[in-house]
Amino acid sequence: MEIMRFETEEELSNVGSENEVIDASPCSVYFGASPRWTTGPTRSSRRGGWTEEEDCLLEESVRKFNGRHWKKIAECLPGRTVSQCFCRWDRVLNPAIFKGTWTKEEDDCIMELVGKHGCRKWSVIAKSLPGRVGKQCRERWFNHLDPTINRAPWTEEEEMTLTLLP
């Protein structure tokens, strides 16, 4: 197969039937200086917070596709990528995620598992706490349970440092 290079779309449209290109591979016909491999259409992602409307649409789409086929789910939300949709569902909207007060048993479990796995394997630790995700476990550890947290009152020197900050 001959690789044909065109500088403009017009040149491509002028290709005669003797040079007809049918079912061309991604780089067999291309514009510009060099071929570029792609895995499909690029979708620009929207950055920023999610609206209530987007959350409702995501919930409907997840129900429609039974929490599978994330590419199809993302197609229902213009401007959102597969990754954004999955993360929003998995970390925020999924009703199986528990966002309430931590129990003493959960705290004990985190302390035991951090002793066993260290304070970097949060997804592994979260698997032992139904309804909790790794980020919740990490925040609970670093903000409340970590024994190295200094719980003493501020010293006068620390107070002065804080008041002098711009």
C-alpha positions as a printed Julia matrix, in Angstrom:
166×3 Matrix{Float64}:
   0.0    0.0    0.0
   1.3    3.42  -0.94
   1.31   6.07   1.76
  -0.09   9.29   0.39
   0.63  12.67   1.96
  -1.58  15.71   1.47
  -1.06  19.28   2.6
  -4.75  20.25   2.39
  -8.17  18.61   2.4
  -8.66  19.89  -1.15
  -5.75  17.77  -2.37
  -7.39  14.74  -0.73
 -10.72  15.45  -2.4
  -8.95  15.57  -5.8
  -7.67  12.01  -5.47
  -8.79  10.08  -8.52
 -10.54   6.74  -8.46
  -7.32   5.0   -9.49
  -5.86   6.13  -6.16
  -9.04   5.6   -4.17
  -8.49   5.32  -0.44
 -10.94   3.04   1.34
 -10.72   1.98   4.98
  -7.33   3.62   5.34
  -5.34   3.0    8.47
  -4.91   6.1   10.68
  -1.55   7.07   9.19
  -1.97   5.98   5.59
  -3.55   9.3    4.68
  -2.59  12.31   6.71
  -2.12  16.05   6.62
   0.93  18.01   7.7
   4.5   17.01   8.33
   4.2   13.73  10.19
   1.62  11.1   11.04
   0.08  11.02  14.48
  -1.45   7.9   16.01
  -4.67   8.36  17.9
  -6.86   6.0   19.83
 -10.08   7.67  18.82
 -11.69  11.07  18.79
 -10.23  13.45  21.3
 -12.68  14.96  23.71
 -11.81  18.17  25.37
 -12.57  17.92  29.04
 -14.3   20.57  31.02
 -12.49  21.56  34.14
 -14.11  22.81  37.27
 -16.9   21.77  39.54
 -19.84  19.63  38.66
 -23.32  21.13  38.42
 -26.41  19.58  39.99
 -27.71  18.94  36.48
 -24.52  17.04  35.55
 -24.73  14.98  38.75
 -28.36  14.02  37.96
 -27.45  13.18  34.38
 -24.52  11.06  35.56
 -26.72   9.18  38.04
 -29.3    8.49  35.31
 -26.61   7.32  32.9
 -25.02   5.02  35.48
 -28.44   3.47  36.15
 -29.12   3.14  32.42
 -25.85   1.31  31.77
 -25.78  -0.55  35.13
 -22.51   1.1   36.21
 -20.66  -0.39  33.23
 -19.68   0.93  29.81
 -18.12   4.15  31.11
 -17.39   5.35  27.6
 -21.13   5.31  26.83
 -21.88   6.96  30.16
 -19.39   9.76  29.43
 -20.96  10.31  26.0
 -24.16  11.28  27.82
 -22.29  14.15  29.52
 -20.93  16.59  26.92
 -17.57  18.02  27.92
 -16.79  15.31  30.48
 -14.29  12.51  29.99
 -14.63   8.85  30.93
 -12.17   9.37  33.77
 -14.03  12.4   35.14
 -17.35  10.56  35.1
 -15.95   7.43  36.73
 -14.14   9.38  39.46
 -17.19  11.55  40.2
 -19.36   8.46  40.57
 -16.82   6.34  42.41
 -15.76   9.0   44.9
 -18.79  11.25  45.35
 -22.16  10.09  44.02
 -22.11   6.33  44.54
 -24.73   5.61  47.24
 -22.6    2.7   48.51
 -20.05   5.22  49.83
 -20.59   6.1   53.47
 -19.91   9.74  54.37
 -21.05   9.79  57.97
 -19.27   9.87  61.29
 -16.39   7.48  61.79
 -16.9    4.71  64.32
 -14.39   3.54  66.91
 -14.2    0.18  65.07
 -13.32   1.93  61.79
 -10.63   4.0   63.51
  -9.18   0.89  65.14
  -9.19  -0.91  61.79
  -7.33   1.96  60.09
  -4.74   2.07  62.85
  -4.18  -1.67  62.61
  -4.0   -1.66  58.79
  -1.64   1.34  58.66
   0.62  -0.62  61.02
   0.44  -3.57  58.64
   0.54  -1.84  55.2
   2.05   1.57  55.98
   0.49   4.94  55.26
   0.53   4.77  51.46
  -1.7    1.81  50.55
  -5.02   3.6   51.06
  -7.03   1.65  48.49
  -5.87  -1.61  50.1
  -6.86  -0.27  53.53
 -10.24   0.96  52.22
 -11.11  -2.55  51.0
 -11.34  -3.59  54.65
 -13.77  -0.76  55.45
 -17.05  -1.26  53.55
 -18.47   2.02  52.29
 -15.22   3.96  52.65
 -12.8    4.94  49.89
  -9.04   5.36  50.06
  -9.18   9.15  50.17
 -11.48   9.07  53.2
  -9.14   6.68  55.01
  -6.09   8.79  54.18
  -7.75  11.99  55.4
  -8.93  10.28  58.57
  -5.4    9.06  59.28
  -3.5   12.26  58.57
  -6.03  14.62  60.2
  -7.13  12.61  63.24
  -5.46   9.27  63.92
  -1.76   9.74  63.14
   0.07   9.52  66.5
   2.65  12.09  65.34
   0.03  14.87  65.28
   0.99  17.57  67.77
  -2.14  18.13  69.85
  -0.53  20.48  72.36
  -1.7   24.11  72.52
   0.16  26.64  70.36
   3.31  28.06  71.95
   3.75  31.84  72.16
   6.47  31.61  69.48
   4.09  29.76  67.13
   1.34  32.32  67.81
   3.76  35.17  66.92
   4.82  33.4   63.73
   1.21  32.99  62.68
   0.3   36.63  63.37
   3.28  37.86  61.33
   2.33  35.91  58.21
   1.18  38.11  55.3
